[in-house]
Amino acid sequence: MNTQLSETQQSILIAAAQHPEHRLEGFPEGVKGGARAKVLGSLQNKGLIEIRQDHWVISTAGLAALGMPAPPATPPQATTPEPGENLAPEAPKARRTRENTKRARVIAMLQRPEGATLAQLVEATGWKRHTARAALSILGKKPGIRIESSQTDAGRIYRVAANLA
């Protein structure tokens, strides 16, 4: 099997091959977070690593890719890693609206009982009309925010119809 490996992948596999239990524990400096998850995902997709007894280990295909002999046969015990050992990237944290931003100003104006006109949004943010309309469109797609508009004598009024979640 002729598998192309990056330097990072090769160094991870070599470190795992030298570990007494063939665990993936030696990661090069700078391979953290998303980069680590990508390297592990790539190695797993190629069948070079697997999960055994709650740990990532080098597979026989990984050893073969390095030109090393396979270890004595043991029954595989594939399981999922414990929550504290999950090597996948963390789930994104819930986003909040930062204070003192134009977006926060727009949301605050839309939450007022009287809402806001497009002209008021343009004046408050310094944006052009098409930018303010785009911001309303984008905000309306966010979870927990539903923008309502109604035509009045003063012009079109926009307001938030649902509470922010």
C-alpha positions, 0 to 999 in steps of 0.5 A: 500500500503506497499511502502519501503522508504529510510530515505531521501525519508521519510523525504522529504515526511514528510516535504511535508505533513506538508507544507500547500500546500504539496510542496516538499521544505524541502530537507535534507542537502547533497541532492543536484544535482544528488542525489536530482534528483535521489530521486525525480525521484524515488518518482515520479516513485513510484507515491508518488509525482507529479507536480501541479501548477509548483511545486513538491507536495506529491500525495495522494499515498505519503500521504497514504505511510506515513499513513496520510489521503488524503487532500480534493479533488481539481482538479489537475493542472499538469504542467511543472516546470518553467525553473528556478524551474527545479529540474532535473540535469543540462545538461552537459556543453560543454567539452573543451580540457584542455591546457597542456595535452597529449590529447591537444598535440596530437590534436595540432600535428594532426591539423598541415598541415603535421599531425603526425606519430604514432612514433611522437605521441609516442615520444611526449606523452610518451605513448606506440604505442597501447595507441597512436592508442587507443587515435586516435580511441577515438579522431576520435569518438568525435564530430567535430573531424575526423581523416584521415590517409594516407600512405606515404614513411615516414609511416602512417600520421594521421591528423584532417580532420575537425575543432574542434567544 
